[in-house]
Amino acid sequence: MSMMLKKKLVLINVGANNVDATVKFYETFFGLTFQRALTQQAVIYNAPIDEGGVDLNVGPRHNAQDSITAYFAVNDLNAAIAEAKAAGSKIIWGPAPLQIPPASVNAYKAHVEKHHPDDARDTAANAWNSVGEGVLITDPSGNAVGLVQLAPHAQGRYNAGKHQRPLTDQQVSGHNDVVKFGG
């Protein structure tokens, strides 16, 4: 049975001390070009980052505590860490396994077998103790950013890895239209 959520993630806002350096970091991180948002309140840049309609905004930090942490699934954690470091990132924590409590492993495995049977079949018998490996890094403005290389059995839950869907043609063409506006 499907369920309509009362709220849906549509935007992640990143407060930046150095907007230009932070935008360049996220352009490298996602492999796309951010464009000036159509707002007059502040110089904010944005881009679509998810086929489900999630945008990432980068704009000036309003105060020292202005921050948010979002976690992004990657296919190769070590490569993503190297790329982030080359773009000015520092590691805050990890990399480390994202352990499943031993008492929960069997219930979790049954859940995956029920809802994502292909992912369960792709998982070795001894690989159910962790949902993957993660690291917490910073962007050039000091914002925390999480990277996670999900285990095969966890990818379906997050539409990551082999389940990841591309941005829609409508999202890409809409973003490219904004580029043409010269924002």
C-alpha positions as CSV (number, residue, x, y, z in Angstrom):
1,M,0.0,0.0,0.0
2,S,1.3,3.4,-0.9
3,M,1.2,6.4,1.3
4,M,1.4,10.1,0.6
5,L,3.8,11.8,3.0
6,K,2.8,15.0,4.6
7,K,6.1,16.5,3.8
8,K,8.6,15.8,1.0
9,L,12.2,16.9,0.7
10,V,12.5,19.4,-2.1
11,L,15.5,21.6,-1.2
12,I,18.7,21.3,0.7
13,N,20.2,24.7,1.6
14,V,23.9,25.1,2.3
15,G,25.0,28.2,4.1
16,A,28.5,29.3,2.8
17,N,31.2,31.6,4.1
18,N,32.7,31.6,0.6
19,V,29.8,31.1,-1.9
20,D,32.0,30.8,-5.0
21,A,34.3,28.1,-3.6
22,T,31.4,26.2,-2.1
23,V,29.5,26.3,-5.5
24,K,32.6,25.0,-7.3
25,F,32.9,22.2,-4.7
26,Y,29.3,21.1,-5.3
27,E,29.7,21.4,-9.1
28,T,32.7,19.0,-8.9
29,F,30.8,16.8,-6.4
30,F,27.7,16.4,-8.6
31,G,29.3,16.9,-12.0
32,L,26.9,19.7,-13.1
33,T,26.8,23.4,-13.3
34,F,24.9,25.5,-10.7
35,Q,23.0,28.5,-11.8
36,R,22.0,31.7,-10.1
37,A,18.6,31.2,-8.4
38,L,15.8,33.4,-9.5
39,T,15.6,35.4,-6.2
40,Q,16.5,38.9,-5.2
41,Q,17.0,38.3,-1.5
42,A,20.5,37.1,-1.8
43,V,23.0,35.7,-4.3
44,I,22.0,32.0,-4.2
45,Y,23.0,29.3,-6.7
46,N,21.0,26.1,-7.2
47,A,20.8,22.9,-9.3
48,P,18.5,19.8,-9.3
49,I,20.3,16.9,-7.6
50,D,17.6,14.2,-7.5
51,E,15.1,12.8,-10.0
52,G,12.5,13.1,-7.2
53,G,12.6,16.9,-7.4
54,V,15.3,17.8,-4.8
55,D,17.4,20.9,-5.4
56,L,20.5,22.0,-3.7
57,N,20.9,25.7,-2.9
58,V,24.2,27.4,-2.0
59,G,24.1,30.9,-0.6
60,P,25.5,33.1,2.1
61,R,25.5,31.8,5.6
62,H,23.1,33.8,7.8
63,N,25.0,33.1,11.1
64,A,27.8,30.9,12.4
65,Q,25.4,28.0,13.3
66,D,23.7,28.0,9.8
67,S,24.5,24.5,8.6
68,I,22.8,21.3,7.5
69,T,24.2,17.8,6.9
70,A,22.9,15.7,4.0
71,Y,24.2,12.3,3.2
72,F,24.8,11.2,-0.4
73,A,25.2,7.7,-1.7
74,V,28.3,7.0,-3.8
75,N,29.4,4.0,-5.8
76,D,33.1,4.2,-4.7
77,L,33.7,5.8,-1.3
78,N,37.5,6.0,-1.7
79,A,37.2,7.7,-5.1
80,A,34.6,10.1,-3.7
81,I,36.8,11.0,-0.7
82,A,39.8,11.6,-3.0
83,E,37.7,13.8,-5.3
84,A,36.4,15.8,-2.3
85,K,39.8,16.3,-0.8
86,A,41.1,17.6,-4.2
87,A,38.2,20.1,-4.2
88,G,39.2,21.4,-0.7
89,S,37.4,19.0,1.6
90,K,38.6,17.7,5.0
91,I,37.6,14.5,6.7
92,I,35.7,15.0,10.0
93,W,34.9,11.3,10.8
94,G,35.5,8.0,9.2
95,P,35.5,6.3,6.9
96,A,33.9,3.6,9.0
97,P,31.3,0.8,8.7
98,L,27.7,1.7,9.4
99,Q,26.9,-1.2,11.6
100,I,23.5,-2.9,12.1
101,P,23.0,-3.9,15.8
102,P,23.4,-7.7,16.0
103,A,20.0,-8.1,17.6
104,S,18.4,-6.4,14.5
105,V,20.2,-8.2,11.7
106,N,17.7,-11.0,11.2
107,A,14.7,-8.7,11.2
108,Y,16.5,-6.3,8.8
109,K,17.4,-9.2,6.5
110,A,13.8,-10.4,6.4
111,H,12.7,-6.9,5.5
112,V,15.1,-6.7,2.6
113,E,14.2,-10.1,1.4
114,K,10.5,-9.1,1.4
115,H,10.8,-5.6,-0.2
116,H,14.0,-5.9,-2.3
117,P,14.5,-9.6,-3.0
118,D,17.1,-9.0,-5.8
119,D,19.3,-7.0,-3.4
120,A,19.0,-9.8,-0.8
121,R,20.2,-12.3,-3.3
122,D,23.2,-10.1,-4.2
123,T,24.3,-10.1,-0.6
124,A,26.8,-12.6,0.8
125,A,25.7,-14.5,4.0
126,N,28.3,-12.7,6.1
127,A,27.6,-9.2,4.8
128,W,24.5,-8.3,6.7
129,N,26.1,-6.7,9.7
130,S,26.5,-3.2,8.0
131,V,24.5,-1.1,5.6
132,G,27.7,0.1,4.1
133,E,30.6,2.5,4.9
134,G,30.4,6.2,5.5
135,V,32.5,9.3,6.0
136,L,31.8,12.8,7.2
137,I,33.6,15.5,5.3
138,T,33.5,19.3,5.0
139,D,32.9,21.5,2.0
140,P,35.2,24.6,1.6
141,S,32.8,26.6,3.9
142,G,33.1,24.0,6.7
143,N,29.6,22.5,6.2
144,A,29.4,18.8,7.1
145,V,28.6,16.5,4.1
146,G,28.1,12.8,4.5
147,L,29.2,10.2,1.9
148,V,27.9,6.6,2.1
149,Q,28.8,3.6,0.0
150,L,25.8,1.4,0.6
151,A,26.0,-2.4,0.8
152,P,24.0,-4.1,-2.0
153,H,21.2,-5.0,0.3
154,A,20.7,-1.3,1.3
155,Q,20.7,0.3,-2.2
156,G,17.0,-0.4,-3.1
157,R,15.8,1.4,0.0
158,Y,17.5,4.6,-1.0
159,N,17.2,4.2,-4.8
160,A,21.0,4.2,-5.0
161,G,23.5,2.1,-6.8
162,K,21.8,0.0,-9.5
163,H,18.5,1.5,-8.5
164,Q,19.5,5.1,-9.0
165,R,17.4,7.0,-11.6
166,P,18.6,9.9,-13.7
167,L,17.2,13.4,-13.6
168,T,14.2,13.6,-15.9
169,D,14.4,15.3,-19.3
170,Q,12.0,17.9,-17.9
171,Q,14.4,18.7,-14.9
172,V,17.4,19.0,-17.2
173,S,15.7,21.1,-19.8
174,G,14.2,23.3,-17.2
175,H,17.6,23.8,-15.6
176,N,19.2,24.5,-19.0
177,D,16.5,27.1,-19.7
178,V,17.5,28.9,-16.5
179,V,21.1,28.9,-17.8
180,K,19.9,30.6,-21.0
181,F,18.2,33.3,-18.8
182,G,21.8,34.4,-17.8
183,G,20.9,34.1,-14.1
